[in-house]
């Protein structure tokens, strides 16, 4: 009598499929985490660019530059149209001839608010 022990049993196939499912779920989760981090980096780079543009604007304006409160800057990228950043510029007198300009750019992402702050010191040209 010959034995017909070729192939896998149903239990072995189900266990192999379960292990494969767990591996693929882990890979998918790490891929999603990578995509999310990439987007956060892109949003931060855009905020840095907005802050740098505001520093240039403050340096090129009459001394002292005007404060900015909750100005909105919209950017389009990827599939997001009109993503809004909030810009605040406050002035802190250092001495008679110098003023520190603090620029804070804020943006929301997945229920959190992120900030980037840039500071510079401007000198009164009349001093």
C-alpha positions as CSV (number, residue, x, y, z in Angstrom):
1,X,0.0,0.0,0.0
2,X,1.4,3.4,-1.0
3,X,1.1,6.5,1.3
4,X,-0.2,9.7,-0.3
5,X,1.6,12.2,1.9
6,X,2.3,14.8,-0.8
7,X,1.5,18.5,-0.2
8,X,0.4,20.5,2.8
9,X,-2.5,20.1,5.2
10,X,-5.2,22.7,5.5
11,X,-3.9,23.7,9.0
12,X,-0.3,24.2,7.6
13,X,-1.7,26.4,4.8
14,X,-3.7,28.5,7.3
15,X,-0.8,29.0,9.6
16,X,1.5,30.0,6.7
17,X,-1.2,32.5,5.5
18,X,-1.5,34.0,9.0
19,X,2.3,34.5,9.3
20,X,2.4,36.1,5.9
21,X,-0.5,38.4,6.8
22,X,1.3,39.5,9.9
23,X,4.5,40.2,8.0
24,X,2.7,42.2,5.3
25,X,0.8,44.2,7.9
26,X,4.1,45.2,9.6
27,X,5.6,46.2,6.2
28,X,2.5,48.3,5.4
29,X,2.6,50.0,8.7
30,X,6.3,50.9,8.3
31,X,5.6,52.2,4.8
32,X,2.8,54.4,6.1
33,X,5.0,55.8,8.8
34,X,7.7,56.6,6.2
35,X,5.2,58.5,4.1
36,X,3.9,60.4,7.1
37,X,7.4,61.4,8.1
38,X,8.2,62.5,4.6
39,X,5.1,64.7,4.6
40,X,6.1,66.2,7.9
41,X,9.5,67.0,6.6
42,X,8.1,68.6,3.5
43,X,5.7,70.8,5.6
44,X,8.6,71.8,7.9
45,X,10.8,72.7,4.9
46,X,8.0,74.9,3.5
47,X,7.7,76.6,6.9
48,X,11.4,77.3,6.9
49,X,11.1,78.9,3.5
50,X,8.2,81.1,4.6
51,X,10.2,82.2,7.7
52,X,13.2,83.1,5.6
53,X,11.1,85.1,3.2
54,X,9.6,87.0,6.2
55,X,13.1,87.7,7.5
56,X,14.1,89.2,4.2
57,X,10.9,91.3,4.2
58,X,11.6,92.6,7.7
59,X,15.2,93.4,6.8
60,X,14.1,95.4,3.7
61,X,11.4,97.4,5.4
62,X,11.7,100.6,7.3
63,X,13.2,100.4,10.8
64,X,11.6,99.1,13.0
65,X,9.5,96.6,10.9
66,X,5.9,96.2,11.7
67,X,4.7,93.3,13.8
68,X,2.7,90.6,12.0
69,X,-0.1,88.8,13.9
70,X,-1.7,85.7,12.5
71,X,-1.0,86.3,8.8
72,X,-2.0,83.3,6.6
73,X,0.2,82.0,3.9
74,X,-1.3,79.4,1.6
75,X,0.8,76.8,-0.3
76,X,-0.2,74.1,-2.8
77,X,1.7,70.9,-2.9
78,X,1.1,67.2,-3.6
79,X,-2.7,66.7,-3.4
80,X,-3.3,69.4,-0.9
81,X,-4.6,72.7,-2.3
82,X,-4.4,75.8,-0.1
83,X,-2.5,74.4,2.9
84,X,-2.4,77.3,5.3
85,X,0.6,78.4,7.5
86,X,0.2,81.1,10.1
87,X,2.9,83.7,10.5
88,X,3.6,85.8,13.5
89,X,6.3,88.4,13.8
90,X,7.0,90.1,17.1
91,X,9.6,92.7,18.0
92,X,11.7,92.7,21.1
93,X,13.9,95.8,21.8
94,X,17.4,94.9,22.6
95,X,18.8,98.3,23.2
96,X,18.4,101.8,21.7
97,X,19.8,100.8,18.3
98,X,18.8,97.2,18.0
99,X,15.6,95.2,17.8
100,X,15.2,91.4,17.8
101,X,12.7,90.1,15.3
102,X,11.1,86.7,16.1
103,X,9.2,85.0,13.3
104,X,7.1,82.0,14.2
105,X,5.4,79.9,11.4
106,X,2.8,77.4,12.6
107,X,0.9,74.7,10.7
108,X,-1.5,71.9,11.6
109,X,-0.9,68.3,10.7
110,X,-3.0,65.4,11.9
111,X,-4.5,67.1,14.9
112,X,-1.2,68.7,16.0
113,X,0.2,72.1,15.6
114,X,3.9,72.4,14.6
115,X,6.0,75.6,14.9
116,X,9.2,76.9,13.4
117,X,10.8,80.0,14.9
118,X,13.5,82.1,13.3
119,X,15.1,85.2,15.0
120,X,17.3,88.0,13.7
121,X,18.5,91.3,15.1
122,X,18.1,94.4,13.2
123,X,20.0,97.7,13.7
124,X,18.5,101.1,13.4
125,X,20.3,102.8,10.4
126,X,20.2,106.2,12.2
127,X,22.4,104.9,15.1
